[in-house]
Amino acid sequence: MPTRQGIFEASLAHLRKQGRTTKSRTTGCLYRSPEGLMCAIGPLIPNDKYSPWMEGRPASNGEISSVVMGTSASLIDRDWLARLQSALHDAYPVHEAPTFLPWLESQAMKFAEEENLTYTRALEGTPQ
């Protein structure tokens, strides 16, 4: 079963590299968009486990969280995944924030502190 620290780091690394969120006008967050973009949880879902039925369902969905966290993810783990998704992706105020990456770093630092995780700031000028 992956650790929370490992999930946080993988999600953050993906979003740093992607440099933006991915959302649908109808279902909200997209685990996988037609353009190949992913939300904070999307890269944690192995390709062979992904299915379009997941779209529109929250990260706290038992089947989705079990794919990410391992078999039988507890309710605590499900809630944690939903908080991660919200903190690093869904809460992004598209019309208010100047750019995604500074917002992401601020959110990641806050989330790590709240969840007792280790946060490492991205190096400026370094490809993520």
N, C-alpha and C positions, 0 to 999 in steps of 0.2 A: 504494500500500500504506500503510495507516495506521501511524503511529509507535507505539512502545510507550508513550511519554508520552501521546499522544492517547487510546490505548485505556485506560490507567490512569485518566486524568481523566474519560473518559466513563463508565466503570464506577463509579467513586467517586461521581460526581455523581448517577447513577441510584440507587445504594444509599442515598445521603444523602436523596434525595427520597422514596424508597419507605419507608425507615425500618425495614426488616426483611428477613429472608431468605425464601426460598420453597423448601420441600422437600416431597417426597412420602415417605410411609412405605415405599413399595416401591422407588422408583428413586433416592431421595436428592434431589439438587439438581434443580430444574426450570428449564429455560431459559425456559419460559413456563408459568404455572399457569392452570388454568381460571378463576381469579379475576382474571387479568390481571397478576399479579406476575411478576417476572423475577429470576433470579440475577445474579451479577456479569457473566456473559458474554451473557445473554439480550438486553439492549438493543443489543448490538453485532452481532446477527444481523438483517439487514434482513427486514422482513415477507415480502417476496416470495421470500426464500431459506429461511425457517423451514419446518420440517416436523416433525410429531410423532415421526418415527423418530429424531430427535436426542435425545429424552428418554432418560435412562438411560445415555447415552454420555458419556465424559469430554471436557472441552474440548481435550484433546490428540488427539482423534480427527482424522485427517487431513482429512476432509471438513468437519467443523465448524470447525477452525482455519483452513482455507483460505477459508471464507466470511468469517471475522472478519479475518484478516490479509491476505487477497488470495490469488491463485492460488498453488498450490504452496508452502504454508507449510513452512518447514524444520522439522526435528526440534527444533532449538533454539527456534524460535518456538512450536511445539506445547507443549513443556515449560514455556515461560514463561507461556503462557495458563493451563495447568493450575495453576501456582504462584499466579498472580493469582486464579484462581477459589477456590483453597483459602484463600489469605491473607485475602481480603476477604469471603468468603461461607461456604464449607464448614466452616472451622475454628471457626465461632461455637459456643461451648458453651451451647446453649439453656438448660440447667438450672443453669448456674453464673454466667453473666454477668448483671449487674444490668440493663443495657439495651443494645440493639444499637448505637446511634449512638456512645456513648463507646468501645465496643469497636472499632467500625469505624475510628474516627479513629486509635486506637492502632495497629491493624493496618496501616492505610494508611501511616502515618508509618514504621513498621518496614520495610514492603515497599519503599517508595520509597527508603529509605536503602540497603537490600540490593541493589536493582536500579539504583541510580544515577539515580533519577527525581526530579523536583521535586514536593514535597508542599506543598499549601497547605491550612492548616486551615480548616474551615468557620467562618464568622462566627456567633457565638452570637446567637440571636434572629432570625436571617435565614432566611427560607424557602430551603430547598435547591433 
